[in-house]
Amino acid sequence: MRIALCNEVLAPLPFARQCEVAAALGYDGLEVAPFTLGEARSAELRRAASDAGIAVSGLHWLLRQPEGLSITSGDAAVRARTLEAMHRQIDLCAELGGAVLVHGSPAQRRLPAGEQAAARERGIEAFAAVAAHAQAAGVVYCIEPLAAPEADFIHTVAEAAAIVQAIGQPALRTMLDCCAAARAEAEPVPAVLARWLPTGLLAHVQVNDPNLRGPGQGALPFADILRTLRQHAYAGWVAVEPFDYQPDGPMAAARAIGYLRGLLEALH
């Protein structure tokens, strides 16, 4: 099972050093938040990862920068800028050798008061507009369900999967974030995975605890989660994405990979 680390956990280290630290800790990849990269060129970033012996698994936290983006805004100019950013990041992911983009960005998909239905349709249209590009680039674009109150649009895997099925483009799929799923889904996380993995619609998994810390630093049963992934022959990336770094970013990253590798060894 390939395990990646979301690279903002190691910020503000330079990207090359992030690659070195993650590789030394035992990660197979880095899942990159584009806003952390500054003005670095894709060739430079890819070389840094290669030199460290680690893959770039993909991108997440896609629309944090530039400011003012939204897939649901009623302003056509805002939506046009947002689509441009989405297309750029598909290209960046492919240039870095990544496999998957995770579209969370809850602040950039808020539903404006009084026009929620129209805003939902605009958001769906945005996903449809980039799906063919993702297919041509050889990457998978994942709609991330997020729990309330962080997000007010697309809370569950079922909601995301319905959008994916309506658009009908194989490069557009959904994913599961353990923290969000534990808060928003009616079933336990392993049951959600068991329900959706066989459909082929769920293409990525991020691991974190509902307390916002890394796997193993809370009560979520990650042994059951990893067992379910194995039972369903999950072949995608598992990305570690804590939000509360305890005691700090590097130590949180070290604890998470040690915990997950230990569980995987015990499941043999």
C-alpha positions as CSV (number, residue, x, y, z in Angstrom):
1,M,0.0,0.0,0.0
2,R,1.5,3.3,-1.1
3,I,1.4,6.0,1.6
4,A,1.9,9.7,0.8
5,L,2.3,12.7,3.1
6,C,0.5,16.0,2.5
7,N,3.4,18.3,2.1
8,E,2.1,21.3,4.0
9,V,2.8,19.2,7.2
10,L,6.5,19.8,6.6
11,A,6.2,23.5,5.7
12,P,8.0,25.8,5.9
13,L,10.9,23.5,4.8
14,P,11.9,24.0,1.2
15,F,10.3,21.5,-1.1
16,A,13.6,19.6,-1.7
17,R,14.0,19.2,2.0
18,Q,10.3,18.1,2.4
19,C,11.1,15.3,-0.1
20,E,14.2,14.2,1.8
21,V,12.4,14.2,5.2
22,A,9.4,12.3,3.9
23,A,11.5,9.7,2.1
24,A,13.7,9.2,5.2
25,L,10.5,8.7,7.3
26,G,9.4,6.0,5.0
27,Y,6.7,7.7,2.9
28,D,6.4,6.6,-0.8
29,G,5.1,10.0,-2.0
30,L,4.2,13.6,-1.3
31,E,0.7,14.9,-2.0
32,V,1.3,18.5,-2.8
33,A,-0.7,21.6,-2.0
34,P,0.1,24.0,-4.9
35,F,0.0,27.1,-2.7
36,T,3.1,25.9,-0.9
37,L,5.3,25.8,-4.0
38,G,5.8,29.5,-4.6
39,E,7.4,30.3,-8.0
40,A,9.2,26.9,-8.3
41,R,9.1,25.4,-11.8
42,S,7.7,21.9,-12.3
43,A,10.9,20.5,-13.7
44,E,12.8,21.7,-10.5
45,L,10.1,20.2,-8.3
46,R,10.1,16.9,-10.1
47,R,13.9,16.7,-10.0
48,A,13.9,17.3,-6.2
49,A,11.4,14.4,-5.7
50,S,13.4,12.1,-7.9
51,D,16.7,13.0,-6.2
52,A,15.1,12.1,-2.8
53,G,13.6,8.9,-4.2
54,I,10.0,9.8,-3.6
55,A,7.0,10.2,-5.9
56,V,4.7,13.2,-6.2
57,S,1.4,11.3,-5.7
58,G,-0.8,14.2,-6.7
59,L,-2.2,17.6,-5.6
60,H,-4.8,18.7,-3.1
61,W,-6.0,22.0,-1.5
62,L,-6.4,23.2,-5.1
63,L,-8.1,26.6,-5.0
64,R,-6.5,28.4,-2.0
65,Q,-4.5,30.6,-4.3
66,P,-4.9,32.9,-6.0
67,E,-7.5,34.5,-3.8
68,G,-11.1,35.0,-4.8
69,L,-11.7,31.7,-6.7
70,S,-15.1,29.9,-6.6
71,I,-16.8,27.2,-8.6
72,T,-20.2,28.3,-7.4
73,S,-20.0,32.1,-7.7
74,G,-22.7,33.9,-9.8
75,D,-19.9,36.1,-11.3
76,A,-18.9,34.6,-14.6
77,A,-15.5,36.2,-14.5
78,V,-14.8,34.6,-11.1
79,R,-15.8,31.2,-12.5
80,A,-13.6,31.7,-15.6
81,R,-10.6,32.4,-13.4
82,T,-11.4,29.4,-11.3
83,L,-11.6,27.1,-14.3
84,E,-8.3,28.4,-15.6
85,A,-6.7,27.6,-12.2
86,M,-8.2,24.1,-12.3
87,H,-6.9,23.5,-15.8
88,R,-3.4,24.7,-14.7
89,Q,-3.3,22.4,-11.8
90,I,-4.3,19.4,-13.9
91,D,-1.3,20.2,-16.1
92,L,0.9,20.7,-13.0
93,C,-0.1,17.4,-11.6
94,A,0.7,15.6,-14.9
95,E,4.0,17.5,-15.2
96,L,5.0,16.3,-11.6
97,G,4.2,12.7,-12.4
98,G,1.1,12.8,-10.1
99,A,-1.9,10.5,-10.4
100,V,-4.7,12.3,-8.6
101,L,-6.1,15.8,-7.8
102,V,-8.2,16.2,-4.7
103,H,-10.8,19.0,-5.0
104,G,-11.8,20.0,-1.5
105,S,-11.5,23.8,-1.3
106,P,-14.7,24.3,0.8
107,A,-14.4,28.1,0.9
108,Q,-14.3,28.1,-2.9
109,R,-17.5,26.1,-3.3
110,R,-19.7,27.9,-0.8
111,L,-23.4,28.3,-1.9
112,P,-24.4,32.0,-2.0
113,A,-27.5,32.8,0.1
114,G,-30.7,32.8,-1.9
115,E,-29.3,31.0,-4.9
116,Q,-28.2,27.6,-3.6
117,A,-29.8,25.5,-6.3
118,A,-28.2,27.6,-9.1
119,A,-24.9,27.6,-7.3
120,R,-24.9,23.8,-7.0
121,E,-25.4,23.6,-10.8
122,R,-22.6,26.0,-11.4
123,G,-20.3,23.8,-9.2
124,I,-21.3,20.7,-11.1
125,E,-20.7,22.4,-14.4
126,A,-17.2,23.3,-13.2
127,F,-16.3,19.6,-12.5
128,A,-17.7,18.6,-15.9
129,A,-15.7,21.3,-17.6
130,V,-12.3,19.9,-16.4
131,A,-13.1,16.2,-16.6
132,A,-12.0,15.6,-20.2
133,H,-8.8,17.6,-19.6
134,A,-8.0,15.3,-16.7
135,Q,-8.6,12.2,-18.9
136,A,-6.3,13.6,-21.6
137,A,-3.6,14.4,-19.1
138,G,-3.7,10.9,-17.6
139,V,-4.8,12.0,-14.1
140,V,-7.9,11.4,-12.0
141,Y,-9.8,14.5,-10.7
142,C,-11.5,13.6,-7.4
143,I,-14.4,15.5,-5.8
144,E,-13.8,15.5,-2.0
145,P,-16.8,15.3,0.3
146,L,-16.4,17.5,3.3
147,A,-18.4,17.7,6.5
148,A,-20.4,20.7,7.7
149,P,-19.8,23.4,8.9
150,E,-16.6,23.4,6.9
151,A,-18.5,22.8,3.7
152,D,-22.1,23.4,2.7
153,F,-21.9,21.6,-0.7
154,I,-21.1,17.9,-1.1
155,H,-21.0,16.3,2.3
156,T,-21.0,12.6,1.6
157,V,-19.5,10.1,-0.8
158,A,-23.0,9.4,-2.1
159,E,-23.5,13.0,-3.0
160,A,-20.1,13.2,-4.8
161,A,-20.7,9.9,-6.5
162,A,-24.0,11.1,-7.9
163,I,-22.3,14.0,-9.5
164,V,-19.6,11.8,-10.9
165,Q,-22.1,9.4,-12.4
166,A,-24.2,12.2,-13.9
167,I,-21.1,13.6,-15.6
168,G,-20.0,10.2,-16.8
169,Q,-16.3,10.9,-17.4
170,P,-13.9,8.2,-16.2
171,A,-11.2,10.6,-15.0
172,L,-13.7,12.3,-12.7
173,R,-14.3,10.4,-9.4
174,T,-14.7,10.8,-5.7
175,M,-12.5,10.0,-2.7
176,L,-12.8,9.6,1.1
177,D,-11.2,11.8,3.8
178,C,-11.4,9.9,7.1
179,C,-11.9,12.9,9.3
180,A,-14.7,14.3,7.1
181,A,-16.4,10.9,6.6
182,A,-16.4,10.2,10.3
183,R,-18.2,13.4,10.8
184,A,-20.6,13.4,7.9
185,E,-21.5,9.8,7.0
186,A,-24.2,7.8,8.6
187,E,-22.1,4.6,8.6
188,P,-18.6,4.0,10.1
189,V,-15.7,4.8,7.8
190,P,-14.9,1.1,7.0
191,A,-18.5,0.5,6.0
192,V,-18.5,3.5,3.7
193,L,-15.3,2.2,2.1
194,A,-16.8,-1.3,1.7
195,R,-19.9,0.2,0.1
196,W,-18.1,2.4,-2.5
197,L,-14.8,0.8,-3.3
198,P,-16.5,-2.0,-5.4
199,T,-18.2,0.7,-7.6
200,G,-14.9,2.0,-8.9
201,L,-16.1,5.6,-8.2
202,L,-13.8,6.1,-5.2
203,A,-10.3,6.6,-6.3
204,H,-8.3,8.1,-3.3
205,V,-8.2,8.0,0.5
206,Q,-6.8,10.6,3.0
207,V,-6.2,9.4,6.5
208,N,-6.7,11.6,9.6
209,D,-8.7,11.5,12.8
210,P,-11.9,13.5,13.6
211,N,-9.8,15.3,16.2
212,L,-7.9,16.8,13.3
213,R,-4.6,15.0,14.2
214,G,-2.9,12.2,12.4
215,P,-3.9,8.6,12.3
216,G,-3.1,6.9,15.6
217,Q,-3.5,10.1,17.6
218,G,-7.3,9.7,18.1
219,A,-10.0,7.1,18.4
220,L,-10.7,6.3,14.8
221,P,-10.1,2.5,14.1
222,F,-7.5,2.6,11.4
223,A,-6.8,-1.1,11.5
224,D,-10.3,-1.7,10.3
225,I,-9.9,1.0,7.6
226,L,-6.7,-0.5,6.3
227,R,-8.2,-4.0,6.5
228,T,-11.1,-2.9,4.4
229,L,-8.8,-1.3,1.8
230,R,-6.9,-4.5,1.5
231,Q,-10.0,-6.7,1.3
232,H,-11.1,-4.7,-1.7
233,A,-7.7,-4.7,-3.3
234,Y,-7.4,-0.9,-3.2
235,A,-4.5,0.1,-5.4
236,G,-4.6,3.9,-5.0
237,W,-2.7,6.2,-2.7
238,V,-3.3,6.6,1.0
239,A,-2.4,10.2,2.0
240,V,-1.7,11.3,5.5
241,E,-3.4,14.7,6.1
242,P,-3.4,15.9,9.7
243,F,-4.5,19.5,10.4
244,D,-3.4,19.7,14.0
245,Y,0.3,18.9,14.1
246,Q,1.2,17.4,17.5
247,P,3.8,17.9,18.8
248,D,4.9,19.5,15.4
249,G,4.8,18.8,11.7
250,P,7.8,16.4,11.4
251,M,6.9,14.5,14.5
252,A,3.3,14.2,13.5
253,A,4.5,12.8,10.1
254,A,6.8,10.4,11.8
255,R,4.2,9.1,14.2
256,A,1.6,8.6,11.4
257,I,3.9,6.6,9.1
258,G,5.2,4.5,12.0
259,Y,1.6,3.8,13.1
260,L,0.3,2.9,9.7
261,R,3.3,0.7,8.7
262,G,2.9,-1.1,12.0
263,L,-0.8,-1.8,11.4
264,L,-0.1,-3.0,7.8
265,E,2.6,-5.4,9.1
266,A,0.1,-6.7,11.7
267,L,-2.5,-7.3,9.0
268,H,-0.2,-9.6,7.1
